[in-house]
């Protein structure tokens, strides 16, 4: 049976050119990290919409996180209880 691939085929490597940004080596020297600081972004600057988080917002967010944790825990416990009671 004839094969479409040659026995000496080492594969092909295609080098892509960077379209924007500069490339810099990481600390280990193995991977390249792209630097996009000077590049054009189609998204306008969102800094004008940012504001400092107040203590009330932080407190509310932590209360909501705690409520979500309690709800998730109860849902998991109900699922475990249901699975244990289905053996009949």
C-alpha positions as CSV (number, residue, x, y, z in Angstrom):
1,X,0.0,0.0,0.0
2,X,1.4,3.4,-1.0
3,X,1.5,6.2,1.6
4,X,0.8,9.8,0.8
5,X,3.4,10.9,3.3
6,X,7.1,10.5,2.6
7,X,9.2,8.6,5.1
8,X,11.5,11.6,5.5
9,X,8.7,14.0,6.4
10,X,9.8,16.0,9.5
11,X,6.7,18.2,9.4
12,X,6.4,21.8,8.3
13,X,6.9,24.9,10.5
14,X,5.3,28.1,9.4
15,X,6.7,31.3,10.9
16,X,4.0,34.0,11.5
17,X,4.9,37.6,11.6
18,X,3.7,39.7,14.5
19,X,1.0,42.1,13.3
20,X,1.3,44.6,16.2
21,X,3.0,45.1,19.5
22,X,6.5,44.2,20.4
23,X,7.7,40.8,21.6
24,X,9.8,40.4,24.7
25,X,11.2,37.4,26.3
26,X,9.9,36.2,29.7
27,X,12.2,35.8,32.6
28,X,12.9,32.2,31.7
29,X,13.7,33.1,28.1
30,X,11.5,30.4,26.7
31,X,8.2,32.1,26.0
32,X,7.5,35.4,24.2
33,X,5.2,38.0,25.8
34,X,3.4,40.4,23.7
35,X,3.4,44.1,24.7
36,X,0.3,46.0,23.6
37,X,0.9,49.3,25.4
38,X,1.2,51.4,22.2
39,X,-1.3,49.6,20.0
40,X,-4.5,51.0,18.8
41,X,-7.6,49.7,20.6
42,X,-11.1,49.8,19.0
43,X,-12.5,50.1,22.5
44,X,-12.4,53.7,23.9
45,X,-10.8,54.3,27.3
46,X,-13.1,53.3,30.1
47,X,-11.3,55.3,32.8
48,X,-14.0,57.9,32.8
49,X,-16.6,55.4,34.0
50,X,-14.4,54.1,36.9
51,X,-15.0,55.2,40.4
52,X,-13.6,54.3,43.8
53,X,-15.4,51.6,45.6
54,X,-17.1,52.8,48.8
55,X,-17.2,50.8,52.0
56,X,-21.0,50.3,51.6
57,X,-20.5,48.7,48.1
58,X,-17.7,46.4,49.5
59,X,-19.9,45.4,52.4
60,X,-22.9,44.7,50.1
61,X,-20.7,42.6,47.8
62,X,-19.4,40.5,50.7
63,X,-22.9,39.9,52.0
64,X,-24.1,38.8,48.5
65,X,-21.0,36.5,48.2
66,X,-21.8,35.0,51.6
67,X,-25.4,34.4,50.7
68,X,-24.4,32.8,47.4
69,X,-22.0,30.5,49.3
70,X,-24.7,29.5,51.8
71,X,-27.2,28.9,48.9
72,X,-24.7,26.8,47.0
73,X,-23.8,24.8,50.1
74,X,-27.4,24.0,50.8
75,X,-28.0,23.0,47.2
76,X,-25.0,20.6,47.3
77,X,-26.2,19.1,50.7
78,X,-29.7,18.6,49.3
79,X,-28.3,16.8,46.2
80,X,-26.1,14.6,48.4
81,X,-29.1,13.8,50.7
82,X,-31.3,13.1,47.7
83,X,-28.6,10.8,46.2
84,X,-28.2,8.9,49.4
85,X,-32.0,8.3,49.8
86,X,-32.4,7.0,46.3
87,X,-30.8,3.6,47.0
88,X,-34.2,2.0,47.6
